[in-house]
């Protein structure tokens, strides 16, 4: 998505977080350069094609293998990437990017403006099937191209010459250059892409990057085991890559990486995500930590399931427990959430929450659950049908106590026995993604910044946790994306009311995620909102 909320305000919002904890392991010096950095990917990247890569392992690998028009620094501000400079028009409804003369693909051929034109058009072409291209909807005609009502050549992007790229936007987006650091905006060489015959990004021989690193020889990628990168001799960016190599282990033996602090201190990995419960131990071991409050957890109903497709049933379940009692068991690394939107959300430098009002989650009224339950009979839904409900959640002690409070209340209100199914984070994500659930305590991590959470509930959106498909809701989000200031806040508020009052997603708590660099490791930059990890300035003693 490419909405106005990612304008000037995005930088300020992230800066507030970064003041609390560094986003990078800083202080790299010459003596720390030319080292091999080790990093573990929990799973094989689904693809290394930037236009369709959507999982966290792919985001990290693509950051190393490709470079967009800009790179983001540790402060989340844009620095020159392939573009050495950029200039907006008078009202920021268009930008002109000037590319570096020495920008090269890893095979030594020039990276040109035409490579970006092809990449942008390809990302939005419906035949590509990109799940991340909504980030580009601010480009002129992007929505129409994506819907198939206009051909890709009508997209508002053009190559004025080999080094000059012009982008026309649907509305003013002063922060548009920052958006272009995302993988979906990265260039694609049309001639090479065509030569892969549909296998682009699936193996070393079908990948051509322009980033600071490239796959280390013919045997640098063993699927399911490792992806080894070496410094690219063709890369001539603003900053030369410091590491000689970055080696990604993939999957591996559970015992090797299940304990991230042990992996960091033993040298198996140089940087890793660390659970809050282990952060003190990581600091004691000399690790440097960064953190981001980037996730909203809430009770999410699968609105396509036989029972919860009925709005009144969903509302009855939310009315039947005490919010205060449930929140009394908050995990230590959490704060109560009154909105689906993270507190850092801003529009044009102002707090979204302050402008939108709220909160808009469904409030609990005495007796409402009984009234709704009695009304189920009129809807031809018998209370015994409710006994089939099993609620998914993570296998965390505090979370299970929260769910026990809910389930005990439901048992009393509906005179049924409900079930809880605790799962690992990976299995929970898999069940929600597949739609194999009726209700779940669900994490929502917006990949395009706080307000992009709304787009995750749009019809057909990748990772739509509620499986919601309602043109009326889609229209609310589309309207908000094309507005600015108070008008945008008011439009997003309507979308928030929709999810809350219709009992689609009920917010419970916000969570921080922590990342650590091993002792002596410097320069690794972690990006929030599934933005990956940048190793270009990484080093270690």
N, C-alpha and C positions, 0 to 999 in steps of 0.2 A: 504494500500500500504506500502511497505517496501523498499523504494528507497534510494540511497546513500545520498540524500540531508538531511536525518535525522541523518547524522553522527555528528561528533564533532560540526559542525556549528549550529545545532539546538539549542544547549544550549546557544551559544553565541548570537544568534538572539533573543531568549526569554529574555536573561539577559538584553539586551538593553532596552526591553520594561519594564522589572521589575524595572529598575533603575528609571523610570519615575513615577511608581505607584506601591505600594506593592501588591503582589499577595495574601497575607494572612493577616488576622487580627492577629497580632503577640502578644507575651508577655504573654502567658498563665502561670499562677502560680497555686500553689496547691490550693489556696483559690477559684480559679475559676473552679475547677474540680467537677466531680460528678453531673453536672447539666443536665437538659434536654434542648436540642437544637431544636428549631422549624424552619422548612423550608417549603416553599410552592412550590409544583410542579404544573405547569400550567395545566398539563394533566396527565391522568393515563399512567404509563409506558406501552408500547405495550407488553413487555415481560421483565422478569428479567433473562432470559437466556443470559449469557454473550456472547456466540458465535453468537447470532443474534440480540442482543439489539443494536438499532441504533439511538433512539431518545434521546433528552437531559434529560428528566425526568428519563429514564432508566439508562443513564450514571451516574447520580448522585446517584441513589439507588444502583446500582451495585458496585460502589466505596465503599459503606459502607458494603455491604453484602458479598463481595468477596475480595480476595487479589491475585494478580499475583506474578510472580517471584520477581518483585521489586515494590516499591512504589515511587512516585515522590514527592519530597519536594517542598517547596514554590519557590525554585530556578529552578524547573523543572529538577533537577538532580536525578538519581536513587539512592534509599536507599534500604537496604535489606528488602525484603518482605517475601514470602515463602522461597526464596533463601537467605541463610546467606552469600553466596559468589559466585563469578563467575569468570571464567578465559577464555580469548580468546586463540586461537591458534596463531601461528606466524604471520599470515597475516589477522586475524580477519574474516576468512571465516568459523569459527566454534567457539562455546562457550560451556563450561561445567559449569553447575549450580549445586551447592551443597545445598540441601534443609535443612531447620531447622529440627532437630530431634523431636521437640515438635510441629510441624505444624499439626493442627487438623481441621477436619470438625466440624461443629457446633454440630454434634451428638457424638463427641469424638473420631471418628475413624481417623487414620493418613492420612494426605495428602501425596501422594507419587509421584514419578516421572512418574509413569504410568498414574496418573490423568492428567498430563500435556500432555503426549503423546496422550491420548484419546481426550483431548480437541482440540489440534492442528489439529489432523487428522479429527475430526468431523467438525471443523470450515471450513476446505477446501474441505470436501466431498460435491460434487455438490448437493446431495440430501438434505443437511441441508438448503440450500438457504440463506447462510449468505451474507449480503450486506456489511459487514465490513472486510471480510477476505482478501481483496487485500492488507491490511497492512502486511500480512504474505508472500507475494510473493517472498521475498528474501530468504526464506527457500528452500533448495534444493528440486526440483521436485514439488514445491507448485503449480505452474501454470498448470503443467500436471495433477496433482491430481484434481485440481479445474475444469479443462476442461473435466475430465473423462477419459483421455487417459492413466492414471496410477491409480492403486488402492491406497487408503489412506495409506496402509502399506509401500508404497515406499517413503513416505515423509521423509525428512532428519531430523528426530527426534527420539531419542531412550532413553529408561530407562536402564542405565548401572546397576543400582541396585535401591532399593527403595528411595534412597536419592540423586541419581546422574542422572541428565538429560543432554543429549548431543544434540546439535542442529548444523546441518551442513547447510551452507548458499551457495547460488549460486555465490556470489561475496563478497568482503570485506565490512563489515558493522560494524565499530568500535562502533557505538552507538546502536547496537542491544539490549543490556540489557534494555536501556531506552524504546524501543518499547514495551517490554513485560509488561509494566504497563497498556497497553490498555485492555479494557474489553475482546476483542476477544481472548486474550492470557491467560485468567484466567482458572484455572483447572476445570475439570468436572469429578465427580465420576461415572464411567461407570455403576457399579451395580445399583446405585441409579437412574441414568438417565434411564436405561432400565425399572426400576420399574414404572416409571411415564407414560409409554405407550403413548408418544407423547404430554404429558401435562407439560413437564419440564418448570419451570419458570413462569407458568401461575397462580399459587396460592401458598399459604403457604405450603400446604401438598406436593407440587411438586417442592420444592426448597430446596437444601442443599448447604449452603454457607460455606466459610472458612475465612470470613473477621472479622473485629473488632466488628461488630454488627450482630444481628439476629432478625428476626421478633418476636415481643413481644407476644408470646402465640398464641393460636388458633384464637383469634379474633383481631390480630394485623394488619390485612389487610382487610379493607372494600373497595372494588373496587369503584373507583370514589369519595371516601370520604377521606380516610387516609391510611397511611402505617407507623405504629409505630414500631420503632426498639429499642432494648435494648442492652446493652453491652454484648458481648458473653463471657461466662466463659471459653470457650474452646480456645479462641485466646491468643497466647503467643508470639506475634511479638516483634520486636525490641523496639517498644514503646507501652505501654499499652494504650488503648483508654481512654481518659479523660472523655468524657460525659458519664453519666449513661444511657442516652437514646437520640435518635434522632427521632423526630416525624415529619413526612411529611404530610402536608395537601394536598389534591388533588382537583383541580378544586375549589369547594366551591362557595360561593356567590361572584359575581363579585365585589360588593362593599367592601368586606373584603380585597381584595388584588389588586384591580385595581390601588390604590394609594400606591406604594411601600414604599414611605417615611412614610406615615401614618401607614402602617403595621409594619414598623421597629420601629417607636417611640411608638406605642401602645403595642408592645410585641407580636403581632400576628405572627411575624416571626423574626428570629434573623439574617438572611442574605437574600439578594435579589438582583436581577438585577435592576438597576436604570437607567432610561433614562438620557441622558446628560443634558436635560433641568432641571432636578431636583437635579443635583449633588451638587450645591452650597447649596441648602436647606438641603440636607442630611448631608453635612459637618457641617453646622450650628447646626444641631441637635446632633452632636457628633459622627456621623457615620464615620467609616474608609472605604476608597474607594480603589478599585483596578481597573485597566483598561487594555484592550488589543486592539490593532488595528488588528482585525482578520477577517475583511469582505471587500470584493470588490463588489461594486454595479455597474451594467452595464446594457445596453439595450440588452436583450436576445431574440432571435427569436426561435420560435418552428419550427424546420426544418422539422417536419412531418406535419405541417399544410398545407392546399391546396395551399395557396399563398406563404408562406415563405420557402417552400421546394425548391424554385427556388433561386439560389445564386444571380443572377442578380437583382432580386427584393429586396433582403436584402441589397445588395450593394447600390441600388438606394435610399433606405430609409436612409442609413447612410450618403450618399453624400448630402442629401437635407436639412440639417440644419447646423447652425453655432455652432461649438463646444464651441467657446469662449462665445457666448451668453447663451448657456445652462449652462455652468459652472459658469456663473456670479451669479447663484442662489444657489450655494452650501449650504447645511445645515451647521450650525455652527460646528457641531461635525464631520467634514469631510474634507478631502484634495483631490485635483484632482488626479485621477488615470490615468496613461498612460499605465498600464499593468494589465492584469488579475491577475498577481502575486503580492502578498503583498511585500512592500519594504524590509521587514526583511528577505526575502528568501536568503539563503546562501547554498553553496555547498563546503564542505571541508574547512569551515572557510572563504570563500571568497564570496563577493556579487554576487549573480546570475545575477543581472541587469548589473553590470560592465563587467562580462564575456560574457553575452549573447548579449549585444548591445540592439538596439531597440530605442524607442518603436515600436511595430509591429501592432498597431491597424490601421484600414483602414483610411488613410488620406483623407481629403475632398479637392477635386479639383474644381475650378470654372467651371461651365457648365457641370460637370460630371453627375449631377442628371438629367438634361434635356436630355442628350444623352442616359442615361440608360432608362429614361421614354419613350423616343421615340422607343427604342428597344423593349419595352414590347409588342408592337403590333406584332412584328415578332415572339414573343413567344406565340402568341395567348392569351395574357392576356390583357384584356381591362382595361383602367384606372378606369372605374366605379367599377370594381371588388375590387379595393383598398378601396372603401368606407366602406367595411365591417370590416376594421381593428379597433379594440379597444385595446388600450395599458393599461395594468395593472400597477399600482404603489401603493405605500403606501399613506395613508391619512395624509401626512405631508405637511405643507404649502410651504416649500422650494422646496420639491420634485415636488409638483404640479406646481410650477412656472417653474421648469426645463422642465417638460413634456409639459407645455403650449408653451414654446419656440419651442420645437420639432414639436408639432402638428401644430402650426401656420405656420412653414416653410413648412411642408408637404402639408398643405392646399393650400399654394401658388404655390408650385412646381407642384403638381399633380392635381390641380383644383378639389379637393374633400374635403369632410368634414370628419375628423377623430375624434375618440372619445377617452376619457380618463376615466378609471374606478378606482378611488381611493379605496383601501381596507385596512382593518386592517392587521397587519403583519401576523397574524395567517391565515386569509383568503387568503392573497396573496400567502403564502407558500403552502396552500392546492391546489390552482388553478394551480400553477406551477408544483407541484408534480403530479397532476392528468393529466397534459397535456391539461387542458381546457383553453387554451389561444393561441393567435397567436404571440403577442409580449408583453414583460413585462420588467419593471425596476426591475432587479432581484438581490437579495443578494447572494453572494457566500462565504460561510464560510468553508474553507477546514478543515476537521476533522483530517487529519494526518500531519499538518504543511503546510506552504505556498505553496510549489510546488505540494502538493497533489491535488491542484485545477484542474490540468490537468486531473487527473484520473476521476474526476467527469463527464467529457464529453465523457468517453469511452463507447462503446456499452454495454448496459445493466447495467451500473453503477447505483446504487441506488441514487436517487435525481439528475439524469442527467437533468439539467434544459432545455437544448435545444432539448432533445430527439434525440441527434445525434447518429447515428449508422453507422460508417464508418471504415472498417478494416484498411484502410490506416492511419487514425488518431490513431487508437489503436496501430498500429505498431510503430508509432513515440513515443508514451508514453512508450511502453514496452521497446523500445531501450534505451530511456533516463534513465529509472529506473535501468538499468543494467550497467550504466557507472558512472564514477566519474570525478571530476574536470572539466576542460574545455570541455572535450568530452561530459559530461552530460549536461553542460550548452548549448552547441551547439545543442544537440538533443532536449532539452526542448524548445529552441528558435524556432526550426522548428514546434513544436506543437503549440507554441504561434502564430507564423505566420499563421498557418492553421486557427486557430480560428478567428484571426483578419482579414486577407485578404479575407476570405470567409464569413465575416460578420455573424459569429455565435454568438459571445459575444463581445460587444463594451464597454470597461471599462470607467466609469465616475468618481467614487470617492471611497475612502477608508473610512471606518467607525470604530470608537472605540466602544467597549462595556464596560459598567461600572457595578461594583458589589459593594455592600455595606454591612458592618456588623453593627448591631445596637451598640449603645454606651455601652461599657463594655464587648462586645463580642470579644473574642480573638481566634486565632489559626485556624480559618476557612481558607482553602486554595482553591482558585479558579484556575482551569486549563483552558488555552486557547484552541481554536480549538475544541470545544465541548467535552473537556476532563472531564467535570463534576466538582463536588465539594467534597472536602475531609474534613470530620469532626473528624478524629481520634484524633486530638490535640485541639479540640474546647472546649472553656470554657466561662463562663460569670460571672460577678459580681452579 
